[in-house]
Amino acid sequence: MKYDVAVAWRIYPGVSKQPIIFSDNKLKLVEACLKSFIAATEGLSIRYFFILDGCPKEYIKLINGLFPGNSTSIFETSAIGNGATFRKQVEILMEQSDSDLVYFAEDDYLYLPGQFVNMINLLRTKKEVDFVSAYLHADTFTHPIHSHRRNIIFAANHVWISDSSTCLTFLTSKKNLIETKDLFLTYSKGNNDCAIWLVLTKKFIFNPFSYMFFYLKHKECYDILKMAVKYSFRYFFNLRRYHLWIPIPSMGTHLEAGLVSPDNDWEKVSMRLK
C-alpha cells in the first residue's frame, strides 16, 4: 500500500445548523477544516478523495490549492444529499487500493495538529480496536445512549475509552469496512447513524429492559433503537461485535454549536490556522 490512509471527504456548500465558526460562509468553514486536517496529518502520506455535492467551482479551486498533485481525486455530484454521498464514500473507500486504512470525513470537523498518527497507531497496534473517532462528544458522559460500561486503555500516547456510538466521521480498516458495508449502507436508505453504531457495538439492542426504560424515560433513545430494528435487525445477528474507541481529550470536534467537544477552545484552534 502506497499511503498511510485513504480519506473520502463529503462536502456540501450549504451551512447546516449553526457552526461555531464561519456560520455565514461555508467555503471559509471548509477551508479551516481542511487546513486543520493537513496540520493533524503532518508527516503522513494521505490519499484524498473529495465528493463535492452541488458545490460551485470555488471549492475545486480551494482543494487544488491545498492538495495539489496525483494524490487527490475530485468527484462532483449534483446535490444528491447525505445518504447518497455517504454511499459514494463507502464505494470509493472499498474500491481504492492505495491504503489498507480508510477515513470517512465530513466537512464541519476541526482537528488538532499532529494527532492523526495516534489514531492510526492505535488501530494498527491494538487488536481490540476496530473503529476510531477523533471526537469526544459533548454529551459523552451525560447522554443515556453513552451510558454503559466502558473499557479504558492508554496507547499511542493517549487515553482512549470504548463507546457505543459516534457520527459518520471515523477511521477503520478496509477489511472492517468490507465486512460492515451493508449495515453502513442502510444509512442511505433512511437509517440513523447512531442506530448503526449500536448494532456494530451491540450496545442496548439485545436488552429488552433498555427498550422499556428508554420508552418510559428517554424517547429519543427509544426512537434510535426503533430505527436499528426497522433498518438493520438482520445485522443484530450476522455481524460480530465491533469495538469503537474515542480519545480523551478530544483530537477533533464537530463544529455544530452545542455539540462541540468540551475539552478545548476550538475557536482559538481555528484562529491559529490563519
C-alpha positions as CSV (number, residue, x, y, z in Angstrom):
1,M,0.0,0.0,0.0
2,K,1.4,3.4,-1.0
3,Y,-0.4,5.6,1.6
4,D,-0.9,5.5,5.3
5,V,-4.6,6.2,4.9
6,A,-7.2,6.9,2.2
7,V,-9.6,9.7,3.1
8,A,-13.0,10.3,1.5
9,W,-14.4,13.7,2.2
10,R,-18.1,14.7,1.8
11,I,-18.5,18.5,1.2
12,Y,-21.8,20.3,0.7
13,P,-21.9,24.1,0.1
14,G,-24.8,24.8,2.4
15,V,-24.4,25.7,6.1
16,S,-26.3,23.2,8.2
17,K,-27.5,24.2,11.6
18,Q,-25.1,26.6,13.5
19,P,-21.3,26.0,13.4
20,I,-19.3,28.0,15.9
21,I,-17.1,29.5,13.2
22,F,-17.9,30.9,9.8
23,S,-21.6,30.3,10.3
24,D,-22.4,32.5,7.3
25,N,-19.6,31.3,4.9
26,K,-19.3,27.6,4.2
27,L,-16.3,28.0,1.9
28,K,-14.3,29.6,4.7
29,L,-15.6,26.9,7.1
30,V,-14.4,24.1,4.8
31,E,-11.1,25.8,4.3
32,A,-10.5,26.0,8.1
33,C,-11.4,22.3,8.4
34,L,-9.2,21.2,5.6
35,K,-6.2,23.2,6.9
36,S,-6.7,21.7,10.3
37,F,-6.7,18.2,8.8
38,I,-3.4,19.0,7.0
39,A,-1.9,20.0,10.3
40,A,-3.4,17.0,12.0
41,T,-1.9,14.6,9.5
42,E,1.6,16.2,9.2
43,G,4.2,13.6,8.3
44,L,1.6,11.1,7.0
45,S,1.1,10.0,3.4
46,I,-2.6,10.6,2.5
47,R,-4.7,9.6,-0.5
48,Y,-7.6,12.1,-0.8
49,F,-11.0,11.7,-2.4
50,F,-13.3,14.6,-2.3
51,I,-17.1,14.3,-3.0
52,L,-18.4,17.8,-3.9
53,D,-22.2,17.7,-3.7
54,G,-23.5,20.6,-5.7
55,C,-20.5,22.8,-4.9
56,P,-19.6,25.8,-7.0
57,K,-16.2,25.9,-8.7
58,E,-14.6,27.8,-5.8
59,Y,-14.4,24.5,-3.9
60,I,-12.4,22.8,-6.6
61,K,-10.0,25.8,-6.7
62,L,-9.7,25.6,-2.9
63,I,-9.0,21.8,-2.9
64,N,-6.5,22.0,-5.8
65,G,-4.7,24.8,-4.0
66,L,-4.4,22.9,-0.7
67,F,-3.9,19.4,-2.1
68,P,-2.1,19.6,-5.4
69,G,-0.7,16.5,-7.2
70,N,-1.7,13.0,-8.1
71,S,-2.8,12.0,-4.6
72,T,-6.1,13.9,-4.9
73,S,-9.3,13.0,-6.8
74,I,-12.4,15.1,-7.0
75,F,-15.9,13.7,-7.7
76,E,-18.7,16.2,-8.4
77,T,-22.3,15.3,-7.7
78,S,-25.5,17.3,-8.2
79,A,-26.8,17.9,-4.7
80,I,-27.7,14.3,-4.2
81,G,-27.7,14.6,-0.4
82,N,-26.3,13.0,2.7
83,G,-27.3,9.4,2.2
84,A,-26.2,9.2,-1.5
85,T,-22.9,10.9,-0.8
86,F,-22.2,8.6,2.1
87,R,-22.9,5.6,-0.2
88,K,-20.3,7.2,-2.6
89,Q,-17.8,7.4,0.3
90,V,-18.3,3.7,1.0
91,E,-17.9,2.7,-2.6
92,I,-14.8,4.8,-3.1
93,L,-13.0,3.6,0.0
94,M,-13.9,0.0,-0.7
95,E,-12.7,0.1,-4.3
96,Q,-9.4,2.0,-3.7
97,S,-6.2,0.1,-3.5
98,D,-4.0,2.8,-2.1
99,S,-4.2,2.1,1.6
100,D,-5.5,-0.6,4.0
101,L,-6.8,2.1,6.3
102,V,-9.7,4.3,5.4
103,Y,-11.2,7.5,6.9
104,F,-14.6,8.9,6.5
105,A,-14.6,12.7,6.7
106,E,-17.4,15.3,6.9
107,D,-16.9,19.0,6.1
108,D,-17.6,20.5,9.5
109,Y,-14.9,18.9,11.7
110,L,-11.9,20.7,13.1
111,Y,-8.7,18.8,14.2
112,L,-5.7,19.4,16.5
113,P,-2.2,19.4,14.9
114,G,-0.2,16.3,14.8
115,Q,-2.8,13.9,16.3
116,F,-3.9,11.7,13.5
117,V,-0.9,9.5,13.7
118,N,-2.0,8.4,17.1
119,M,-5.3,7.2,15.7
120,I,-3.6,5.2,13.1
121,N,-1.1,3.7,15.6
122,L,-4.0,2.7,17.9
123,L,-5.8,0.9,15.1
124,R,-2.6,-0.8,13.9
125,T,-1.3,-2.0,17.2
126,K,-4.4,-2.9,19.3
127,K,-6.4,-6.0,18.2
128,E,-9.4,-4.9,20.3
129,V,-9.7,-1.7,18.2
130,D,-12.0,-1.8,15.1
131,F,-13.1,1.8,14.7
132,V,-11.5,5.1,15.9
133,S,-13.1,8.5,16.2
134,A,-11.2,11.8,16.8
135,Y,-14.2,13.2,18.6
136,L,-15.1,13.2,22.3
137,H,-18.7,14.1,22.1
138,A,-20.1,17.0,24.2
139,D,-22.6,14.6,25.8
140,T,-20.3,11.5,26.1
141,F,-20.7,11.4,29.9
142,T,-24.3,12.7,30.1
143,H,-26.4,11.3,27.2
144,P,-28.2,8.0,28.0
145,I,-27.1,6.4,24.7
146,H,-23.5,6.7,26.0
147,S,-24.3,5.4,29.5
148,H,-22.8,2.0,29.6
149,R,-19.8,0.1,30.9
150,R,-16.5,1.2,29.3
151,N,-13.1,-0.1,28.7
152,I,-10.1,2.2,29.0
153,I,-6.6,1.9,27.5
154,F,-3.5,4.0,27.3
155,A,-1.9,3.6,23.9
156,A,-0.4,5.6,21.1
157,N,0.4,8.4,23.5
158,H,-3.2,8.9,24.5
159,V,-6.1,7.8,26.7
160,W,-8.9,6.0,24.9
161,I,-12.3,4.9,26.0
162,S,-14.7,2.5,24.4
163,D,-18.1,3.9,23.3
164,S,-21.4,2.9,21.9
165,S,-21.7,5.3,19.0
166,T,-20.3,8.3,17.2
167,C,-21.1,10.2,14.0
168,L,-20.1,9.3,10.4
169,T,-16.5,10.6,10.7
170,F,-14.3,7.7,11.7
171,L,-11.2,5.7,10.9
172,T,-11.2,1.9,10.3
173,S,-9.5,-0.7,8.1
174,K,-10.6,-1.5,4.6
175,K,-11.2,-5.1,5.9
176,N,-13.7,-3.9,8.5
177,L,-15.4,-1.7,6.0
178,I,-15.9,-4.6,3.6
179,E,-17.4,-6.7,6.5
180,T,-19.8,-4.0,7.6
181,K,-20.6,-2.1,4.4
182,D,-24.1,-3.5,4.1
183,L,-25.0,-2.2,7.5
184,F,-23.4,1.2,6.9
185,L,-25.3,1.5,3.6
186,T,-28.7,1.3,5.4
187,Y,-27.9,5.0,6.2
188,S,-28.6,5.8,2.6
189,K,-32.0,4.1,3.0
190,G,-33.0,6.2,6.0
191,N,-31.3,4.6,8.9
192,N,-29.8,6.7,11.8
193,D,-26.1,6.9,12.3
194,C,-26.4,6.3,16.0
195,A,-28.6,3.2,15.3
196,I,-25.9,1.8,13.0
197,W,-23.2,2.2,15.7
198,L,-25.4,0.5,18.3
199,V,-25.7,-2.5,16.0
200,L,-22.0,-2.6,15.4
201,T,-21.0,-2.2,19.1
202,K,-24.0,-4.4,20.3
203,K,-25.0,-1.8,23.0
204,F,-28.6,-2.0,24.3
205,I,-30.0,-3.7,21.2
206,F,-30.3,-7.2,22.8
207,N,-31.6,-5.9,26.2
208,P,-35.5,-5.8,26.4
209,F,-35.2,-3.6,29.5
210,S,-33.3,-1.0,27.5
211,Y,-36.3,-0.6,25.2
212,M,-38.7,-0.4,28.1
213,F,-36.5,2.1,30.0
214,F,-35.9,4.3,27.0
215,Y,-39.6,4.3,26.1
216,L,-40.5,5.5,29.5
217,K,-37.6,7.9,30.2
218,H,-35.8,8.8,27.0
219,K,-38.0,8.9,23.9
220,E,-35.1,10.0,21.7
221,C,-33.1,6.9,22.6
222,Y,-36.1,4.7,22.1
223,D,-36.6,6.1,18.6
224,I,-32.9,5.3,17.9
225,L,-33.5,1.7,18.9
226,K,-36.6,1.5,16.8
227,M,-34.5,2.7,13.8
228,A,-32.0,0.0,14.5
229,V,-34.7,-2.6,14.4
230,K,-36.5,-1.2,11.4
231,Y,-33.5,-0.9,9.1
232,S,-30.9,-3.3,10.4
233,F,-32.4,-6.1,12.5
234,R,-30.8,-8.8,10.4
235,Y,-27.4,-7.4,11.3
236,F,-28.1,-7.9,15.0
237,F,-27.1,-11.5,14.5
238,N,-24.9,-11.8,11.4
239,L,-22.2,-9.3,12.3
240,R,-19.8,-9.8,15.2
241,R,-19.4,-7.2,18.0
242,Y,-17.1,-4.4,16.8
243,H,-15.2,-2.0,19.2
244,L,-15.3,1.8,18.8
245,W,-12.8,4.0,20.6
246,I,-12.7,7.7,21.3
247,P,-9.9,9.8,22.8
248,I,-9.7,11.8,26.0
249,P,-9.0,14.6,25.4
250,S,-10.5,15.0,22.0
251,M,-8.4,15.2,18.9
252,G,-11.1,16.8,16.8
253,T,-14.6,18.1,17.1
254,H,-17.8,18.5,15.2
255,L,-18.4,22.3,14.9
256,E,-22.1,22.5,15.4
257,A,-23.0,24.7,18.4
258,G,-24.0,22.6,21.3
259,L,-22.1,19.6,20.1
260,V,-18.6,20.9,20.3
261,S,-16.1,18.8,22.3
262,P,-15.8,20.4,25.7
263,D,-12.1,20.0,26.3
264,N,-10.6,22.7,24.1
265,D,-11.1,26.2,22.9
266,W,-11.9,25.3,19.3
267,E,-12.3,28.9,18.2
268,K,-8.7,29.6,19.2
269,V,-7.7,26.4,17.3
270,S,-9.3,27.8,14.2
271,M,-7.7,31.2,14.6
272,R,-4.2,29.6,14.8
273,L,-4.8,28.1,11.3
274,K,-4.6,31.6,9.9
